[in-house]
């Protein structure tokens, strides 16, 4: 019988965040995420609740309220600067720039547009103002060890560095 997801089971899954409007994948994981179900809240309570009772191969989709998680979109956090004022390394869409205000507070800004005259910076979280789905696929479910339950996830042995040369 397949193991089903329940408290204290070790679960591995992959996930994607999908824009409901366009169907585009906004983010995801390259390698499986492992956690012990019901401990240490790796996932939100709503997502864990949806996963309860699922088994290997199951796929679930959970709506994400991006405004609740990241705040509503604020157009005051978008600004355009002349390309001549922007260093070369910040002239590529997707670049993240850490900026600081007069008070010393920092915020990440994302380069969202570049043309021959200007660069657009956006300080909103890329998911703000979007309707999204969290799509998860269950890859593995098994009994968790006592150590994994305590840690909330997989416990790996430390690498053997005995005899390694220090530089």
Beta strands, then each sheet from edge to edge (+ up, - down):
strand 1: 9-19
strand 2: 25-28
strand 3: 33-36
strand 4: 59-65
strand 5: 78-82
strand 6: 96-100
strand 7: 106-114
strand 8: 118-122
strand 9: 131-143
sheet 1: 2+ 1- 3+
sheet 2: 2+ 1- 9+ 4-
sheet 3: 5+ 8- 7+ 6-
end
